[in-house]
Structure formats: structure tokens, C-alpha cells
Amino acid sequence: MSGKTTLILEGGGMRGLYSAGVLDIFMKNNIKVNSIYAVSAGALFGLNYKSRQIGRALRYNLKYANNKNYMGLYSLLTTGNIMNKEFCFNKLVYELDKLDFETYKKTPVDFYATVTNLGTGRAEYIKIDDAKKDMEYFRASGSMPFVSKAININGNLYLDGGISDPIPFKKVLETKPEKIIVVLTRPAGFRKKNLHPRAFYKLFYRKFPNFIEAGINRHKTYNETLDLIEKYEHEGKIIVLRPSKVMDVKRVEKDTAKLQGMYDLGVSDCLNKLDEIKEYLKR
């Protein structure tokens, strides 16, 4: 690898298993990056690259997708969070499928989890060197609005980084890396629509007007970023991996065959582009 390389990981709930497939191929083929900027599921699955745990993201999602205590309506009704904090961020990482915290800490990759500050409505990019100490930032990055309680960290309230900066490409450009790899979880040509009007956001977040503004403009931010990414891609300045076909995978998907299919697509798409990636990193 020549020069400083940054990897960007989009979120998208269980569509993030596409990125998990890509990252497993990266690890198997010794594709190294210097830093990662990840959002939501991109952060939650992407941390396994820094902990060097091939297959972990797929393994625990297949095993626990239909466990009522993992993620879904039961957790939402009983805890107020669609992702069960006790199960996902305690029992899972410490007992059921242990995260290798020591390897995470030792691996020389700067990992930034993107979160949205409810007070300012702006993205914050939290450098996480110690996953055990800062696990709450991972949880905040993946806490979807409307179905998650805001996460209080040091007196600040946070939610899903995808609200304020769904693909932190502009932020990465500011850091002036020599090379950029972007992993998206939507196929070519996708553009986001405004799904939630201002009135809907006000029902939940009337005390946070800046967060409301970020939410109702989310689709514009997303689409403008995609336009910029495609410009850089067409100019040959960056590498972009995206699903080569449309996959019917929900944010909270319970169908393990679909989860496996999303992961497998990430694997195959990455393998098909592996030589191009290696050549790009040698420049």
C-alpha cells in the first residue's frame, strides 16, 4: 500500500452485511487502510475489521436474527430501543460472540464512528481507540431515530450518525487522504426520498429543532454526497464498492437467507473488483 488510505462505510441496518462481506475479503487478502469513517451499521459491523475477526458480523447475525432479545419489536416495546442494549452491547460482545477488544486496540487503524448530536443537529466523528471504553458511541451511531432512545454521553444526547452525515465523504476529503475506498449499501442509481415530514419529526423531537432540520434534509445531504462520490469515481480518483444488484433486505431483517445473500453479494462484488483495488492502492 502506498500513501494514506481511508475507508468509508455507509450504514443501512442489515444491508450493512454487504460491507461485512467486503471487509472479510479485505482481511483475507491483506487489504489495509489507515483510517475508517463509518456510520451506523457500518460502524457496528466495521469494527470487526479493526478487531480482525473474519466472519464475526455474519455469524452472530445469522444466529441471533430471530432472537426476540436481539433486535426488533419485542425489544422496542420492552426497552424503548429497537436494538436491545443489554443483549447487543453487553451479552453479545462479552459472552456470546466475544469482540477481541485487545486486537481492536492494537490494530493501527484510526476508527471514527459518526454520530448525530441532537442539540446541534450536526455530525460528530468520534475516534474510538478503545472499543470497550467507548462502546456507547458505537451504540449511538447505530441508534435509529423514532425507534431508539437518545444516548447520553458526557451530557450530550446522540443518535444515528446517518441523520446528519449518512456517507461522510466530504469529511474525509477534508483530511486529505491520498486514496479513498467507499463501501455503499445501495446499488448504482439509488437516490433517497424524503420519507418523514417535519410534523413527524416534531412528534418525537420538538425540543431539538436543529435535529429536526437535519432529519428533514437528510435525503438532500445523502443525494448530494452520492453525486460527489460518483464524480470522483468517474474521474478515477476513488474506488467505490456498491451492491451489483437490488437486494430486498430490510433495516431490521429477520430472514437469514436474505442476510446471507447480502453478505455473499459483498464477498462476490469485492472479489470481482479485488485486482482493481490492489492496483489502485499501489499507485
Residue pairs with C-beta under 8 A, 6 or more apart in sequence:
1 32
1 33
1 281
1 282
2 178
2 281
2 282
2 283
3 177
3 178
3 179
3 283
4 34
4 35
4 177
4 178
4 179
5 32
5 33
5 34
5 35
5 177
5 178
5 179
5 180
5 181
5 281
6 33
6 34
6 35
6 36
6 37
6 172
6 175
6 177
6 179
6 180
6 181
7 33
7 35
7 36
7 37
7 46
7 49
7 180
7 181
7 182
7 183
8 36
8 37
8 38
8 42
8 167
8 168
8 169
8 172
8 180
8 181
8 182
8 183
9 16
9 19
9 36
9 37
9 38
9 39
9 42
9 43
9 45
9 46
9 183
10 16
10 19
10 39
10 42
10 166
10 167
10 182
10 183
10 184
10 185
10 186
11 38
11 39
11 40
11 41
11 42
11 43
11 141
11 142
11 160
11 161
11 162
11 166
11 185
12 40
12 41
12 42
12 185
12 186
12 251
13 40
13 41
13 144
13 250
13 251
13 252
13 253
14 41
14 61
14 249
14 250
14 251
14 252
14 253
14 258
14 259
14 262
15 41
15 185
15 186
15 247
15 249
15 251
15 262
16 40
16 41
16 42
16 44
16 45
16 57
16 185
17 45
17 57
17 58
17 61
17 249
17 259
17 262
17 263
17 266
18 183
18 185
18 243
18 247
18 262
18 263
18 265
18 266
18 269
19 41
19 42
19 45
19 46
19 183
19 185
19 266
20 45
20 48
20 57
20 58
20 263
20 266
21 58
21 262
21 263
21 264
21 265
21 266
21 267
21 268
21 269
21 270
22 183
22 241
22 266
22 267
22 269
22 270
23 45
23 46
23 48
23 49
23 57
23 183
24 54
24 55
24 58
24 266
24 267
25 31
25 266
25 267
25 270
25 271
25 274
26 33
26 49
26 270
27 49
27 52
27 54
28 54
29 274
29 278
31 277
31 278
31 281
32 109
33 109
33 181
34 108
34 109
34 110
34 177
35 109
35 110
35 111
35 112
35 175
35 177
36 46
36 49
36 50
36 109
36 110
36 111
36 112
37 112
37 114
37 125
37 168
37 171
37 172
38 46
38 47
38 111
38 112
38 113
38 114
38 141
39 113
39 114
39 141
39 160
39 161
39 162
39 165
39 166
39 167
39 168
40 114
40 141
40 142
40 144
40 160
40 161
40 162
41 142
41 185
42 183
42 185
43 113
43 114
43 138
43 141
43 142
43 161
44 138
44 141
44 142
45 57
46 111
47 99
47 104
47 111
47 128
47 131
47 138
48 54
48 56
48 57
48 99
49 109
50 103
50 104
50 107
50 109
50 111
50 131
51 99
51 100
51 101
51 103
51 104
51 107
51 131
52 100
52 103
52 107
53 99
53 100
53 103
56 97
56 99
57 263
58 259
58 260
58 263
59 97
60 92
60 96
60 97
61 259
62 256
62 259
62 260
63 97
64 70
64 87
64 92
64 96
65 71
65 253
65 254
65 255
65 256
65 259
66 254
66 256
67 87
68 74
68 75
69 75
69 84
69 86
69 87
70 83
70 84
70 87
70 88
70 92
71 82
71 83
71 84
71 88
71 252
72 82
72 252
72 254
73 82
75 81
75 82
75 83
75 84
75 87
76 82
76 147
79 85
79 86
80 148
80 149
81 143
81 147
81 148
81 149
82 144
82 147
82 148
82 252
83 139
83 142
83 143
83 148
85 139
88 139
89 135
89 136
89 138
89 139
93 99
93 135
99 131
101 130
101 131
101 132
104 130
104 131
105 129
105 130
105 131
110 127
111 127
111 128
111 129
112 125
112 126
112 127
112 128
112 168
113 125
113 126
113 128
113 137
113 138
113 140
113 141
113 161
114 123
114 124
114 125
114 126
114 141
114 161
114 162
114 164
114 165
114 168
115 123
115 124
115 126
115 137
115 140
115 141
115 158
115 159
115 160
115 161
116 122
116 123
116 124
116 158
116 159
116 160
116 161
116 162
116 163
116 164
116 165
116 211
116 214
117 123
117 124
117 156
117 157
117 158
117 164
118 150
118 156
118 157
118 158
118 159
118 205
118 208
118 210
118 211
119 156
119 157
119 208
119 210
119 211
120 210
121 164
121 208
121 209
121 210
121 211
121 212
121 213
121 214
122 164
122 210
122 214
123 161
123 164
123 165
123 168
123 171
124 158
125 168
125 171
126 134
126 137
128 134
128 137
128 138
131 138
136 151
136 153
137 153
137 158
139 151
140 151
140 153
140 158
140 159
140 160
140 161
141 158
141 160
141 161
142 160
143 149
143 150
143 151
143 158
143 159
143 160
144 159
144 160
144 251
145 159
145 160
145 163
145 204
145 205
145 215
146 196
146 204
148 159
148 160
150 157
150 158
150 159
151 157
151 158
151 159
152 158
157 208
159 211
161 168
162 218
163 211
163 214
163 215
163 218
164 214
164 218
164 221
165 171
165 221
166 218
166 221
166 222
166 225
167 182
167 184
167 222
167 225
167 226
167 229
169 180
169 182
169 225
169 228
169 229
170 225
170 228
172 180
173 180
179 238
179 239
179 280
179 281
179 283
180 232
180 237
180 238
180 239
181 238
181 239
181 240
181 241
181 277
181 280
182 229
182 233
182 238
182 239
182 240
182 241
183 240
183 241
183 242
184 229
184 240
184 241
184 242
184 243
185 242
185 243
186 242
186 243
187 242
187 243
187 244
187 245
187 246
188 242
190 226
191 219
191 222
191 223
191 226
192 218
192 219
192 222
192 223
193 219
194 216
194 218
194 219
195 219
196 215
196 216
197 216
198 212
198 216
201 211
201 212
201 215
201 216
202 212
205 211
205 212
205 215
206 212
214 221
229 238
229 240
230 240
232 238
233 239
233 240
239 273
239 276
239 277
239 280
241 266
241 269
241 270
241 273
242 269
243 262
243 265
243 266
243 269
244 265
244 268
244 269
244 272
245 265
247 258
247 261
247 262
247 265
248 258
249 258
249 259
249 261
249 262
253 259
270 277
